[in-house]
Amino acid sequence: MDLTADQPTVRTSEVFRGLTRLGEGDSIPLGTVTQALGDRAFGLLVLIFALPNIIPMIPGVSTISGVVIAIVGLQMLIGRRDPWLPAFVATRSLPRAETASMIERTIPWIEKLEAVAKPRAVFMTRGLMRMMIGAMFVLLGVVLALPLSWIGNFPPGVALLVMSVGFLEEDGLLVGLGHILGLLATLLVVVIVGGVIAGAAWLIG
């Protein structure tokens, strides 16, 4: 099934609703999702895997989502034009019912960003700046892959949401905001992890 994500008249929110129709049975294979997303697959894959960290409805998905986002970002960083998922990721599946529920709960977030997003400062989404977006995806993907609670996953999830929608809509201002939020989220996680380590060291000795 082709979600025609490469057609500019199709909004990101509409593509997201179409995800629940992919595959068969009770699960949605990640490989099938990648093939159906068209030439906007980079941003859409990041958006798909950022959302569970904002509304934690699928247990244990943060590490998987972080790995996928980092892989996608790395491919943008080295200049690939379409994403590729290794077999150990592509053969995994998303639970259909939980994914559909997550999408319906997060669609309002996406639609609010769509309402203000428009092509502007497009240089922030192309060329060297596209590689910088990939670098931020890698950084935030690594952060999400850490064994943190939802409190630690929420800030990078929001940053990825803003940046991926900005990238998809070619809105350089949203992308810039996403960079700022990403750096702040990373700093927050560093503080949290540092506090945990310091607390553990104090208890031990």
Backbone bond lengths (Angstrom), bond angles and torsions (degrees), N, CA, C in turn:
res aa  C-N    CA-C-N  psi(-1)  N-CA   C-N-CA  omega(-1)  CA-C   N-CA-C  phi
1 M - - - 1.463 - - 1.518 109.99 -
2 D 1.332 118.36 132.01 1.462 122.65 -179.18 1.519 108.49 -103.35
3 L 1.326 115.90 122.45 1.455 119.93 179.43 1.525 112.13 -82.04
4 T 1.346 116.83 0.22 1.468 122.48 -178.29 1.516 111.97 48.13
5 A 1.335 114.86 42.90 1.465 119.58 -179.38 1.514 112.06 -68.69
6 D 1.343 116.81 -13.82 1.454 119.19 -178.12 1.523 112.29 -84.69
7 Q 1.321 118.53 -3.05 1.448 121.01 179.18 1.526 109.18 -91.00
8 P 1.337 118.49 122.57 1.454 120.69 -173.99 1.520 114.34 -62.61
9 T 1.346 118.50 -21.15 1.453 120.86 -179.86 1.521 111.77 -74.76
10 V 1.304 118.45 -14.38 1.459 122.09 178.96 1.515 108.75 -89.90
11 R 1.327 117.09 116.71 1.448 121.18 -179.45 1.521 111.02 -74.16
12 T 1.317 114.61 156.67 1.464 120.39 -179.45 1.525 111.14 -58.18
13 S 1.320 117.48 -39.86 1.460 120.93 -179.32 1.528 111.36 -63.25
14 E 1.331 117.24 -36.93 1.464 120.68 179.09 1.526 110.61 -67.45
15 V 1.326 116.41 -40.00 1.463 120.55 177.96 1.528 109.53 -62.55
16 F 1.315 116.20 -40.69 1.462 120.31 -179.08 1.522 111.71 -62.25
17 R 1.295 116.56 -42.83 1.465 118.87 179.21 1.530 110.51 -63.18
18 G 1.319 117.11 -31.58 1.460 120.65 179.43 1.513 113.97 -71.17
19 L 1.338 117.68 -16.79 1.461 120.18 -178.50 1.518 112.18 -61.03
20 T 1.319 116.78 -33.39 1.465 119.76 -175.75 1.532 112.12 -70.15
21 R 1.323 117.12 -10.26 1.466 120.07 178.99 1.523 112.43 -94.66
22 L 1.321 117.20 -0.24 1.458 121.02 -178.77 1.527 111.20 -79.93
23 G 1.328 116.41 149.82 1.454 121.49 174.62 1.517 112.77 69.47
24 E 1.313 115.08 -168.20 1.458 121.40 -178.98 1.519 109.50 -135.18
25 G 1.300 115.96 160.48 1.454 120.07 176.07 1.517 112.46 76.64
26 D 1.328 115.79 -152.73 1.460 121.86 -172.94 1.522 113.82 -92.80
27 S 1.334 118.02 5.67 1.458 120.04 -177.61 1.524 110.81 -137.09
28 I 1.341 114.90 158.92 1.465 122.20 -179.61 1.523 107.71 -120.16
29 P 1.336 118.99 107.33 1.469 121.28 -178.90 1.525 111.90 -63.33
30 L 1.324 116.89 135.28 1.460 120.71 -179.64 1.525 111.69 -63.65
31 G 1.330 116.92 -35.23 1.455 119.53 178.01 1.515 111.78 -60.90
32 T 1.331 116.95 -38.66 1.463 121.69 178.36 1.523 110.64 -67.02
33 V 1.326 116.42 -39.55 1.465 120.50 178.25 1.522 110.48 -60.55
34 T 1.325 116.78 -46.60 1.466 121.27 -178.65 1.522 111.13 -59.92
35 Q 1.330 116.98 -43.56 1.464 121.19 -178.10 1.525 111.97 -66.45
36 A 1.332 117.54 -27.36 1.466 120.60 -173.36 1.521 113.93 -90.08
37 L 1.315 118.04 -9.80 1.459 119.60 -169.94 1.518 114.89 -86.01
38 G 1.307 118.47 -8.55 1.455 119.76 177.25 1.516 112.97 70.77
39 D 1.340 117.26 -156.48 1.460 119.86 -172.72 1.520 113.72 -81.15
40 R 1.329 117.28 1.85 1.465 119.90 173.40 1.520 110.84 -101.51
41 A 1.335 116.80 19.29 1.461 121.14 -172.61 1.524 112.95 -61.98
42 F 1.338 118.28 -35.44 1.464 119.73 -178.74 1.528 110.92 -57.01
43 G 1.326 115.91 -57.19 1.456 119.83 -178.09 1.511 113.08 -65.00
44 L 1.328 116.70 -37.78 1.461 120.24 -178.34 1.523 111.86 -70.03
45 L 1.328 117.63 -37.97 1.464 119.80 177.33 1.522 110.40 -63.28
46 V 1.325 116.62 -43.49 1.464 119.63 178.21 1.527 110.23 -62.13
47 L 1.316 116.68 -43.17 1.459 120.69 -179.80 1.522 111.39 -62.92
48 I 1.329 116.63 -43.14 1.463 121.07 179.50 1.524 110.94 -57.51
49 F 1.330 116.17 -43.48 1.462 119.77 -174.09 1.526 112.86 -89.92
50 A 1.330 117.08 -8.26 1.466 119.28 172.83 1.526 110.72 -80.74
51 L 1.319 117.05 -35.05 1.461 121.29 -172.74 1.528 114.56 -60.14
52 P 1.342 120.84 -41.07 1.469 118.63 179.84 1.526 113.50 -62.24
53 N 1.313 117.38 -17.60 1.460 120.73 179.11 1.524 111.77 -86.01
54 I 1.331 116.20 -11.93 1.460 121.24 175.31 1.523 109.97 -91.95
55 I 1.316 115.52 -43.84 1.468 121.34 175.24 1.520 106.71 -120.79
56 P 1.333 118.48 96.73 1.478 121.91 -172.56 1.518 112.87 -74.85
57 M 1.340 115.56 84.32 1.455 120.40 -177.51 1.515 112.80 -105.88
58 I 1.330 117.75 -16.17 1.462 121.42 -178.64 1.524 107.55 -115.70
59 P 1.340 118.41 103.01 1.465 121.27 -174.22 1.529 112.66 -58.17
60 G 1.340 115.02 139.35 1.450 120.87 174.25 1.511 115.55 74.53
61 V 1.346 117.99 10.38 1.463 119.63 -174.75 1.530 112.11 -84.00
62 S 1.345 118.11 -14.86 1.462 119.50 -173.11 1.532 112.41 -62.50
63 T 1.339 116.93 -41.09 1.469 119.15 179.69 1.520 110.86 -66.19
64 I 1.345 116.52 -45.28 1.471 120.67 178.37 1.518 109.91 -61.28
65 S 1.334 117.09 -45.56 1.462 120.07 -178.24 1.522 110.77 -63.40
66 G 1.335 116.84 -39.31 1.457 119.90 178.55 1.517 112.35 -62.34
67 V 1.338 116.43 -42.06 1.467 120.92 179.17 1.527 110.41 -63.28
68 V 1.346 116.83 -46.20 1.468 120.62 -178.98 1.527 110.52 -62.96
69 I 1.338 117.28 -45.21 1.464 120.65 -179.68 1.530 110.98 -62.14
70 A 1.330 116.41 -41.26 1.469 119.69 178.72 1.526 110.94 -64.41
71 I 1.331 117.72 -40.32 1.467 121.50 178.33 1.525 110.61 -63.47
72 V 1.339 116.34 -43.95 1.469 121.07 179.02 1.530 109.90 -63.23
73 G 1.337 116.53 -45.52 1.462 120.05 -179.58 1.516 112.49 -63.00
74 L 1.329 116.64 -39.63 1.466 120.36 179.46 1.526 110.84 -62.37
75 Q 1.324 117.58 -38.82 1.466 120.80 179.23 1.528 111.33 -67.97
76 M 1.343 117.35 -35.33 1.460 119.81 173.78 1.527 110.27 -66.08
77 L 1.321 115.72 -38.99 1.461 121.22 -177.72 1.527 111.66 -63.36
78 I 1.338 117.26 -35.32 1.465 119.93 -178.78 1.529 112.54 -92.56
79 G 1.357 115.95 1.13 1.452 119.73 171.24 1.515 117.06 94.69
80 R 1.328 119.27 14.64 1.468 120.31 175.91 1.525 109.74 -65.67
81 R 1.331 115.99 146.18 1.464 120.74 -178.65 1.518 112.57 -95.76
82 D 1.319 117.29 -15.97 1.463 120.43 176.32 1.524 108.07 -143.15
83 P 1.335 117.32 145.91 1.468 119.93 -173.80 1.520 113.07 -78.73
84 W 1.310 115.11 151.15 1.455 123.16 175.28 1.521 108.14 -131.76
85 L 1.322 116.69 133.07 1.457 120.76 177.82 1.518 109.53 -109.53
86 P 1.322 118.33 132.16 1.470 120.46 176.65 1.520 110.34 -62.51
87 A 1.318 116.03 158.05 1.462 121.21 -173.41 1.525 112.39 -57.33
88 F 1.339 117.69 -37.77 1.459 119.06 -176.60 1.529 111.92 -67.90
89 V 1.349 116.78 -17.67 1.461 121.03 175.43 1.527 110.25 -97.26
90 A 1.343 117.01 -45.81 1.461 121.54 -175.68 1.525 112.81 -61.76
91 T 1.328 117.78 -28.79 1.464 120.66 -178.80 1.520 112.67 -82.80
92 R 1.313 117.84 -9.30 1.460 120.08 176.05 1.527 110.30 -75.47
93 S 1.313 115.80 162.22 1.462 120.11 -177.10 1.519 110.88 -132.68
94 L 1.336 114.82 155.35 1.452 122.00 173.26 1.518 108.88 -97.95
95 P 1.333 119.48 135.53 1.467 120.44 176.28 1.522 110.11 -64.81
96 R 1.327 117.10 124.84 1.460 121.30 -171.38 1.531 112.81 -61.64
97 A 1.327 117.19 -48.85 1.465 119.90 -175.20 1.527 111.27 -63.35
98 E 1.351 116.45 -46.12 1.462 120.12 -179.76 1.526 111.48 -66.22
99 T 1.335 116.21 -37.54 1.461 120.00 179.03 1.525 110.94 -65.65
100 A 1.337 116.70 -43.01 1.464 120.63 178.64 1.530 111.15 -61.96
101 S 1.331 116.26 -41.89 1.463 120.47 178.57 1.520 111.27 -65.28
102 M 1.338 116.53 -41.70 1.458 121.19 178.95 1.521 110.90 -62.40
103 I 1.336 115.98 -43.29 1.459 120.65 -179.58 1.527 110.72 -61.71
104 E 1.329 117.43 -46.05 1.451 120.35 -178.55 1.522 111.70 -64.38
105 R 1.322 117.43 -33.00 1.465 120.47 -179.98 1.524 112.42 -78.11
106 T 1.316 116.96 -25.00 1.462 119.36 -177.27 1.526 113.76 -102.67
107 I 1.331 117.69 -11.40 1.465 120.73 178.08 1.531 111.61 -53.85
108 P 1.346 119.73 -41.43 1.475 118.17 178.33 1.523 113.45 -57.79
109 W 1.358 117.78 -35.57 1.468 120.53 176.67 1.533 110.03 -61.20
110 I 1.340 114.79 -46.75 1.462 120.09 -177.16 1.523 110.41 -65.60
111 E 1.334 116.64 -41.99 1.463 120.30 -177.89 1.530 111.28 -66.61
112 K 1.329 117.38 -33.17 1.462 119.57 177.08 1.532 110.54 -66.87
113 L 1.339 116.36 -40.75 1.458 119.26 176.93 1.529 110.69 -67.29
114 E 1.346 116.81 -38.67 1.468 120.55 177.94 1.525 111.34 -61.33
115 A 1.328 116.06 -34.00 1.462 120.31 -176.76 1.523 112.14 -65.35
116 V 1.329 116.78 -29.25 1.466 119.77 -179.57 1.527 112.36 -103.70
117 A 1.341 116.51 -15.08 1.465 120.06 -177.33 1.526 110.84 -77.12
118 K 1.323 115.49 139.75 1.458 121.64 175.01 1.521 107.83 -160.25
119 P 1.330 117.51 156.29 1.461 119.42 179.52 1.532 111.49 -60.86
120 R 1.319 116.46 115.85 1.465 122.39 177.55 1.525 107.84 -161.35
121 A 1.308 115.71 149.64 1.465 120.91 -175.63 1.525 109.53 45.79
122 V 1.342 115.70 46.82 1.461 120.34 -171.67 1.529 112.50 -64.15
123 F 1.326 118.04 -16.58 1.470 119.67 177.07 1.523 111.12 -61.30
124 M 1.341 116.92 -21.77 1.461 121.40 178.72 1.524 112.76 -72.73
125 T 1.339 117.32 -9.22 1.463 121.27 -177.53 1.520 112.48 -114.96
126 R 1.323 117.93 3.29 1.460 120.92 -173.75 1.526 111.76 -130.04
127 G 1.339 114.93 164.42 1.452 120.94 174.21 1.520 113.29 57.87
128 L 1.336 115.10 -130.90 1.456 121.20 -178.52 1.524 111.18 -61.46
129 M 1.333 117.51 -36.60 1.458 120.68 -179.02 1.527 111.30 -68.34
130 R 1.331 116.73 -29.13 1.471 119.65 174.09 1.525 109.80 -63.52
131 M 1.316 116.56 -38.16 1.462 120.53 176.89 1.526 110.94 -66.96
132 M 1.333 117.10 -34.83 1.454 120.86 176.70 1.525 111.09 -65.96
133 I 1.329 116.20 -36.53 1.471 119.91 174.71 1.523 109.13 -61.68
134 G 1.337 115.75 -43.71 1.461 119.88 177.68 1.519 111.61 -59.19
135 A 1.345 116.95 -41.01 1.465 120.73 179.28 1.523 111.09 -63.32
136 M 1.342 116.96 -39.60 1.464 119.53 178.19 1.526 110.90 -68.73
137 F 1.335 117.03 -36.62 1.471 120.06 175.51 1.533 110.28 -60.68
138 V 1.335 116.50 -41.13 1.467 120.13 178.75 1.527 109.76 -62.39
139 L 1.322 116.80 -48.53 1.464 121.29 -178.18 1.523 111.18 -59.17
140 L 1.334 116.88 -49.16 1.459 119.89 -177.33 1.528 111.34 -71.89
141 G 1.333 117.11 -30.15 1.458 119.86 174.89 1.520 111.30 -63.36
142 V 1.327 116.30 -42.15 1.470 120.93 177.42 1.527 110.12 -63.23
143 V 1.325 116.71 -41.14 1.467 120.88 178.46 1.528 110.37 -60.94
144 L 1.328 116.92 -44.95 1.469 120.72 -179.94 1.524 111.67 -65.68
145 A 1.323 117.15 -30.23 1.466 120.48 -178.36 1.523 112.25 -72.28
146 L 1.337 117.42 -15.01 1.456 120.50 178.54 1.531 109.85 -69.26
147 P 1.330 117.51 149.74 1.477 120.53 -179.37 1.528 111.45 -75.88
148 L 1.332 115.96 72.80 1.455 121.67 -178.53 1.522 110.30 -106.89
149 S 1.309 116.25 164.30 1.463 121.10 174.82 1.522 109.10 -79.93
150 W 1.343 116.35 176.50 1.460 120.52 178.99 1.530 111.17 -59.62
151 I 1.339 116.59 -31.75 1.468 120.24 179.46 1.524 110.34 -60.58
152 G 1.331 117.04 -39.23 1.457 120.51 178.95 1.511 113.21 -77.47
153 N 1.348 117.90 -25.00 1.462 121.51 -177.74 1.525 113.05 -86.14
154 F 1.341 117.05 -25.29 1.469 120.35 -174.90 1.529 113.36 -62.22
155 P 1.353 120.03 -49.80 1.477 119.11 -178.39 1.531 114.27 -59.03
156 P 1.365 119.55 -47.86 1.469 117.27 177.07 1.524 112.01 -65.57
157 G 1.333 117.55 -30.04 1.463 120.05 176.81 1.516 111.76 -62.67
158 V 1.342 116.81 -42.98 1.470 121.01 177.82 1.525 110.48 -64.82
159 A 1.336 116.71 -42.81 1.463 120.23 178.90 1.527 111.33 -59.71
160 L 1.328 115.94 -42.42 1.468 120.38 179.08 1.518 111.47 -67.28
161 L 1.325 117.33 -37.00 1.467 121.24 176.99 1.520 110.33 -59.99
162 V 1.321 116.88 -50.90 1.467 121.26 -177.97 1.528 110.59 -63.56
163 M 1.327 116.76 -45.92 1.466 120.05 -176.08 1.529 111.86 -67.86
164 S 1.328 117.11 -41.20 1.464 119.20 -177.64 1.524 111.30 -68.45
165 V 1.333 118.25 -39.79 1.465 120.01 176.33 1.526 110.19 -65.62
166 G 1.332 116.81 -41.13 1.460 119.51 176.43 1.517 112.18 -60.67
167 F 1.328 116.36 -41.14 1.464 121.04 178.09 1.524 111.15 -64.83
168 L 1.326 116.71 -44.10 1.464 121.14 -179.04 1.531 112.03 -65.15
169 E 1.328 116.29 -37.67 1.468 120.80 -177.40 1.528 112.17 -93.01
170 E 1.353 117.28 4.37 1.463 122.94 -177.84 1.526 111.45 55.40
171 D 1.328 115.37 41.49 1.458 121.84 178.39 1.529 108.58 -103.24
172 G 1.330 116.30 99.18 1.449 121.33 -176.82 1.521 113.74 -63.36
173 L 1.342 116.81 -29.09 1.459 119.46 179.33 1.525 110.73 -68.44
174 L 1.320 116.76 -42.28 1.464 119.51 176.61 1.527 110.83 -65.21
175 V 1.324 116.06 -38.64 1.469 119.40 177.36 1.521 110.58 -61.38
176 G 1.340 116.59 -44.69 1.457 120.42 178.16 1.523 111.44 -61.10
177 L 1.343 116.54 -42.05 1.460 120.61 176.82 1.526 110.37 -62.05
178 G 1.344 115.87 -39.55 1.456 120.05 178.28 1.525 112.15 -62.19
179 H 1.342 116.81 -38.61 1.466 120.50 176.95 1.533 110.57 -61.44
180 I 1.331 116.17 -45.50 1.466 120.48 -179.52 1.524 110.43 -62.55
181 L 1.338 116.52 -47.29 1.465 120.64 179.45 1.525 110.94 -62.91
182 G 1.335 116.38 -36.25 1.460 120.30 179.62 1.516 112.17 -64.72
183 L 1.334 116.10 -42.52 1.460 119.81 178.80 1.529 111.39 -66.87
184 L 1.339 116.13 -40.65 1.462 120.00 177.62 1.522 111.04 -64.99
185 A 1.346 116.77 -40.37 1.462 120.66 179.11 1.518 111.04 -64.32
186 T 1.324 116.38 -40.89 1.470 120.27 178.24 1.521 110.72 -63.61
187 L 1.335 116.43 -42.85 1.467 120.50 178.46 1.526 110.29 -61.74
188 L 1.322 116.73 -42.05 1.462 120.67 179.30 1.520 110.88 -61.32
189 V 1.326 117.06 -44.19 1.460 120.83 179.94 1.522 110.58 -64.47
190 V 1.342 116.99 -39.90 1.470 120.29 177.20 1.528 110.39 -59.96
191 V 1.327 116.61 -41.83 1.463 120.95 178.60 1.523 110.60 -64.40
192 I 1.351 116.56 -43.39 1.463 120.55 179.92 1.524 110.86 -62.44
193 V 1.324 116.32 -49.15 1.476 120.40 -179.40 1.523 110.28 -63.70
194 G 1.327 116.89 -41.80 1.456 119.95 178.01 1.514 112.02 -61.47
195 G 1.335 116.55 -39.42 1.457 120.77 177.87 1.516 112.26 -65.12
196 V 1.341 116.01 -40.86 1.466 120.24 178.34 1.526 110.64 -63.69
197 I 1.329 116.52 -44.95 1.463 120.44 179.70 1.530 111.05 -63.43
198 A 1.333 115.97 -43.59 1.466 119.86 179.20 1.524 110.70 -63.60
199 G 1.341 116.30 -40.71 1.460 119.62 178.93 1.512 111.80 -64.82
200 A 1.338 116.25 -42.04 1.467 120.25 178.95 1.519 110.39 -64.15
201 A 1.333 117.06 -40.98 1.469 120.74 179.28 1.517 110.84 -64.08
202 W 1.328 117.53 -37.94 1.468 121.12 179.25 1.525 111.19 -66.81
203 L 1.344 116.44 -39.50 1.458 120.32 179.92 1.536 111.66 -67.95
204 I 1.326 114.12 -37.93 1.481 118.56 -177.40 1.533 110.40 -71.94
205 G 1.311 113.66 -37.77 1.429 109.70 -173.39 1.406 122.97 -156.80
